[in-house]
Amino acid sequence: MRGRCQRCKAAESWERYISLAEPKEDIIILYIRALYECGDLEKSKTELEKFTMQYPDNCEGWLYLANTYLKLKMKKEAIEADKEYKKCVGE
């Protein structure tokens, strides 16, 4: 077995960094995006829910949350997150 994919390794690295530092929004988004791209949708969902509560004006967070909900077949939640995204970007 060749080991974990680069995105999964990146997610692990960002997680270690976040645990040691006071991360900024952009660093947290990189971590969550790596989780999402690695396929760890449950953890991505949990982190995005926390992130959007802490940073409700971060449109990228709402977009990733809506997409994560869709992948997890959580249609009602995806629609709500998409509404928040559209409100965030001014649609």
Summary of the structure (lengths in Angstrom):
residues: 91
radius of gyration: 13.4
end to end distance: 46.5
largest distance: 46.8
contacts: 247
relative contact order: 0.12
helix: 78%
strand: 0%
